Amino acid sequence: MACFLFNEAAVSLLKITADELDVDDPNWIESYLNENLCSRRVIFVIKIDAYNLAPKFSSRFTVSNYLGDDINMLI
């Protein structure tokens, strides 16, 4: 499953803006994402539309909201 994040959801998850991602060292972003996202639990609200359903069955979803990483908040 692949998720695409835009605007507020991306900033909430990454804790940095798109402008801050624009750096000269391309390896910086890979290191940053590995250090901050690997092995991390996240809770998303995703948008499912006709693109995700038959006959295409795409497993790429747009995140409409990032809810955090505390599973207990869902109870």
Number of C-alpha atoms within 10 A of each C-alpha: 6 10 13 12 19 12 11 14 19 18 14 15 19 15 11 11 13 11 7 9 13 11 10 8 8 10 9 13 15 11 11 13 11 12 11 13 13 9 8 9 10 13 16 17 13 16 13 15 10 10 13 14 11 8 8 9 10 15 12 15 18 16 19 19 19 18 16 14 13 10 11 6 9 7 4
